[in-house]
Amino acid sequence: LLTTDADGQVAPDWLANNLRHLQGGIDAVAGCAVIDPVDALRIPSALHEADARECAYGDLLDEIASLLDPDPWDPWPRHTEHSGASICVTLDAYRRAGGMPAVPLGEDRLFFDTLRRVDARIRHARDVRVTVSGRILGRAPGGMADTIRRRLIAPDPMLDDRLETAVACARRARLRARLRLAHGAGRPGGALARLLCRDLGFSPDELGRLCRLPSFGEAWAEAEARSPALARAPVAVVQLDEETAAARALRDALRNWESDAAGRTASAALRQTGLGVG
């Protein structure tokens, strides 16, 4: 099953690239949506620059997450979009996720959240592209057109709510990787279980119940909903330069972990998360 938007113009290789990813074992492909270049000229350069800075920061956080909790089905480089302008999903995965959510707004993000809960293999493919209009009058309140129109009036004071500080991102990725290990074991014990109970604020019985859930995605979704350690704190736009510098330093150190100096830098940064380097 493949979707795009009414104003979407798919790239000539859109279908072929989507199918190639499915043939490689992927369950769902999230493609990239780019604004029509003619429409983009009508948007003030300040908005393009602000969006580019926020997207660059989001990419840094996502690379940090991929280094600390790698996904073999969605390796770096990748992107972070979940847009209805470009979704490809197998019928089996679509059915396991319960179909497209019947909600008035944000059904694309919610659909991918549901796919994650059933451990679908998702690929955020940079080679799957769709061009969409840069209109400011759209169908859905809160959608792309609404966002552009709002930012034409006044810039947003906060970053997108999926973004967090570099330290919080690293902490989340480390905890996700550790819970993934524990869930794979089914009956966690020893040092790993003690660390997870301490860091997530769960009792051994609560952790054990999570690790017996049928999918890791379900366990992680419940952990994020219930653990105070995984609550997301908003990041102000005025913090962006500082957080970008911190994220870039951590990303670079993680890339070069084998170097003694880089290892010390990464270890110091990870100690800020309270998770150490184990």
PLY file of the C-alpha trace (Angstrom):
ply
format ascii 1.0
element vertex 278
property float x
property float y
property float z
element edge 277
property int vertex1
property int vertex2
end_header
0.00 0.00 0.00
1.40 3.40 -0.99
0.12 6.87 -0.18
0.84 10.43 -1.16
-1.06 13.68 -0.74
-3.41 15.34 -3.21
-0.78 18.02 -3.83
2.08 15.52 -3.96
4.19 14.89 -7.06
6.22 11.73 -6.61
9.73 11.40 -8.02
10.11 9.22 -11.16
11.84 6.50 -9.09
9.43 6.75 -6.11
7.61 3.47 -6.75
10.77 1.54 -7.69
12.70 2.72 -4.62
9.81 1.97 -2.28
9.46 -1.56 -3.65
13.22 -2.13 -3.50
13.17 -1.41 0.23
10.24 -3.79 0.73
12.08 -6.49 -1.20
14.98 -6.06 1.25
12.74 -7.11 4.15
11.33 -3.74 5.23
7.70 -3.56 6.42
7.16 0.18 5.99
8.98 2.99 4.22
8.74 6.62 5.31
9.71 8.92 2.45
10.84 12.56 2.35
8.54 15.46 1.42
10.15 18.59 -0.07
8.43 21.88 -0.87
7.94 22.79 -4.52
10.84 25.13 -5.43
8.52 27.73 -7.00
6.35 27.83 -3.87
9.48 27.90 -1.70
10.50 31.22 -3.28
7.35 32.81 -1.84
8.35 31.86 1.72
10.66 34.38 3.48
14.27 33.28 3.73
14.17 33.67 7.52
11.63 30.82 7.72
13.78 28.59 5.51
16.81 29.33 7.66
14.98 28.64 10.91
13.59 25.38 9.54
17.02 24.31 8.27
18.61 24.94 11.69
15.91 22.94 13.46
16.14 20.09 10.94
19.94 20.01 11.24
19.60 19.74 15.02
17.05 16.95 14.64
19.46 15.09 12.37
22.24 15.39 14.96
19.98 13.94 17.65
18.89 11.13 15.38
22.48 10.23 14.54
23.35 10.18 18.27
20.41 7.82 18.80
21.54 5.62 15.91
25.06 5.38 17.35
23.87 4.45 20.84
20.93 2.23 19.83
21.48 1.13 16.21
18.62 -0.29 14.16
19.85 -2.77 11.53
16.73 -2.13 9.44
17.09 1.66 9.55
20.81 2.47 9.50
22.30 5.93 9.25
22.02 7.98 7.07
18.26 8.28 7.34
15.68 10.99 8.10
13.03 11.53 10.77
9.87 12.40 8.79
6.55 10.57 9.09
4.48 12.27 6.46
1.37 11.01 4.74
2.91 12.49 1.59
5.04 9.34 1.29
4.14 6.11 3.06
4.69 2.61 1.75
3.63 -0.35 3.89
3.06 -4.04 3.36
-0.51 -5.24 3.76
0.57 -7.53 6.59
2.16 -4.69 8.59
-0.81 -2.43 7.86
-3.16 -5.05 9.31
-0.92 -5.75 12.33
-0.96 -2.02 13.12
-4.75 -1.92 12.88
-4.86 0.24 9.77
-4.60 4.01 9.48
-5.86 5.71 12.67
-9.20 7.47 12.27
-8.13 10.80 13.77
-8.58 14.31 12.32
-4.91 15.28 12.57
-1.52 13.60 12.89
-2.66 10.22 11.56
0.70 9.73 9.80
2.79 10.08 12.97
0.31 8.01 14.96
0.37 5.29 12.30
4.15 5.00 12.53
3.94 4.99 16.33
1.58 2.03 16.03
3.88 0.28 13.56
6.70 0.63 16.08
4.53 -0.92 18.79
4.19 -4.10 16.72
7.94 -4.15 15.92
7.48 -3.41 12.22
10.74 -2.97 10.31
10.66 0.71 9.32
13.05 2.42 6.91
13.33 6.22 6.79
14.56 6.32 3.21
16.28 9.40 1.84
15.98 8.10 -1.72
12.15 8.10 -1.59
11.03 11.66 -2.35
7.80 13.55 -2.99
7.39 17.25 -3.90
4.48 19.01 -2.17
3.08 22.52 -2.42
4.10 25.32 -0.10
0.53 26.52 0.33
-0.53 28.36 3.48
-4.20 27.34 3.29
-4.58 23.62 3.90
-7.15 21.02 4.87
-5.95 20.11 8.36
-5.44 22.52 11.26
-1.92 21.97 12.57
-0.68 20.53 9.28
2.16 21.80 7.10
0.19 24.70 5.58
-1.05 25.78 9.01
2.51 25.65 10.38
3.89 27.79 7.55
1.09 30.36 7.98
1.61 30.50 11.76
5.35 31.03 11.39
4.77 33.79 8.82
2.97 35.70 11.57
5.45 34.99 14.38
8.27 32.48 14.91
7.64 29.58 17.26
9.30 30.04 20.67
9.85 26.28 21.10
11.31 23.56 18.89
9.18 20.69 17.61
7.98 18.65 20.57
9.83 15.53 19.36
13.18 17.30 19.92
14.97 17.42 23.27
18.39 18.34 24.63
21.43 16.39 23.46
21.93 14.91 26.94
18.28 13.82 27.15
18.49 12.28 23.67
21.57 10.26 24.63
19.93 9.16 27.86
16.80 8.02 26.03
18.83 6.07 23.46
20.91 4.31 26.14
17.82 3.34 28.11
16.11 2.11 24.95
19.12 -0.02 24.06
19.25 -1.50 27.58
15.53 -2.22 27.69
15.82 -3.83 24.25
18.45 -6.21 25.66
16.33 -6.98 28.70
13.21 -7.57 26.62
15.14 -9.91 24.34
16.16 -11.94 27.38
12.53 -12.20 28.50
13.44 -12.65 32.17
15.87 -9.87 33.06
18.14 -10.22 36.03
21.52 -9.23 37.36
23.20 -5.87 36.85
21.17 -4.96 33.76
17.86 -5.35 35.58
19.12 -3.37 38.58
20.30 -0.54 36.34
17.00 -0.39 34.46
14.93 -0.43 37.65
17.05 2.38 39.06
17.09 4.53 35.93
13.46 4.01 34.90
12.08 4.09 38.42
10.38 0.68 38.09
10.17 -2.18 40.54
11.63 -5.58 39.49
8.08 -6.88 39.03
7.16 -3.94 36.78
10.29 -4.42 34.70
9.61 -8.13 34.42
6.08 -7.50 33.17
7.39 -5.10 30.51
9.92 -7.67 29.35
7.21 -10.29 28.94
5.12 -8.14 26.60
4.90 -9.67 23.11
6.79 -6.86 21.32
9.64 -4.61 22.31
7.80 -1.67 20.75
4.93 -2.17 23.17
7.33 -2.40 26.12
9.16 0.77 25.09
5.92 2.71 24.49
4.72 1.80 27.99
8.09 2.69 29.51
8.01 6.11 27.84
4.45 6.69 29.07
5.15 5.67 32.68
8.77 6.51 33.52
9.52 10.04 34.80
13.05 9.61 33.42
11.63 9.48 29.88
9.36 12.52 30.12
10.14 14.96 27.31
11.11 18.51 28.26
10.55 21.22 25.64
13.56 23.03 24.17
13.35 26.77 23.49
14.53 28.16 20.17
16.94 30.43 22.06
18.72 27.27 23.27
19.22 25.93 19.75
22.78 27.15 19.10
24.04 25.89 22.46
22.31 22.52 22.09
23.50 22.14 18.51
27.10 22.62 19.63
26.64 20.08 22.44
24.99 17.58 20.10
27.70 17.97 17.47
30.47 17.41 20.06
28.76 14.29 21.39
28.05 12.96 17.89
31.66 13.46 16.83
32.97 11.77 19.97
30.68 8.78 19.46
31.75 8.49 15.82
35.37 8.28 16.93
34.93 6.23 20.10
38.08 4.19 19.47
40.26 7.27 19.87
41.31 7.73 23.51
40.53 11.45 23.50
37.17 10.95 21.79
36.33 8.13 24.15
37.00 10.34 27.16
34.85 13.10 25.66
31.98 10.74 24.94
32.28 9.09 28.35
32.13 12.48 30.08
29.07 13.47 28.04
27.30 10.20 28.76
28.03 10.53 32.47
25.89 13.66 32.35
22.97 11.42 31.44
23.54 9.34 34.59
23.98 6.21 32.49
27.76 5.92 32.19
29.19 4.09 29.22
28.26 0.46 29.88
0 1
1 2
2 3
3 4
4 5
5 6
6 7
7 8
8 9
9 10
10 11
11 12
12 13
13 14
14 15
15 16
16 17
17 18
18 19
19 20
20 21
21 22
22 23
23 24
24 25
25 26
26 27
27 28
28 29
29 30
30 31
31 32
32 33
33 34
34 35
35 36
36 37
37 38
38 39
39 40
40 41
41 42
42 43
43 44
44 45
45 46
46 47
47 48
48 49
49 50
50 51
51 52
52 53
53 54
54 55
55 56
56 57
57 58
58 59
59 60
60 61
61 62
62 63
63 64
64 65
65 66
66 67
67 68
68 69
69 70
70 71
71 72
72 73
73 74
74 75
75 76
76 77
77 78
78 79
79 80
80 81
81 82
82 83
83 84
84 85
85 86
86 87
87 88
88 89
89 90
90 91
91 92
92 93
93 94
94 95
95 96
96 97
97 98
98 99
99 100
100 101
101 102
102 103
103 104
104 105
105 106
106 107
107 108
108 109
109 110
110 111
111 112
112 113
113 114
114 115
115 116
116 117
117 118
118 119
119 120
120 121
121 122
122 123
123 124
124 125
125 126
126 127
127 128
128 129
129 130
130 131
131 132
132 133
133 134
134 135
135 136
136 137
137 138
138 139
139 140
140 141
141 142
142 143
143 144
144 145
145 146
146 147
147 148
148 149
149 150
150 151
151 152
152 153
153 154
154 155
155 156
156 157
157 158
158 159
159 160
160 161
161 162
162 163
163 164
164 165
165 166
166 167
167 168
168 169
169 170
170 171
171 172
172 173
173 174
174 175
175 176
176 177
177 178
178 179
179 180
180 181
181 182
182 183
183 184
184 185
185 186
186 187
187 188
188 189
189 190
190 191
191 192
192 193
193 194
194 195
195 196
196 197
197 198
198 199
199 200
200 201
201 202
202 203
203 204
204 205
205 206
206 207
207 208
208 209
209 210
210 211
211 212
212 213
213 214
214 215
215 216
216 217
217 218
218 219
219 220
220 221
221 222
222 223
223 224
224 225
225 226
226 227
227 228
228 229
229 230
230 231
231 232
232 233
233 234
234 235
235 236
236 237
237 238
238 239
239 240
240 241
241 242
242 243
243 244
244 245
245 246
246 247
247 248
248 249
249 250
250 251
251 252
252 253
253 254
254 255
255 256
256 257
257 258
258 259
259 260
260 261
261 262
262 263
263 264
264 265
265 266
266 267
267 268
268 269
269 270
270 271
271 272
272 273
273 274
274 275
275 276
276 277
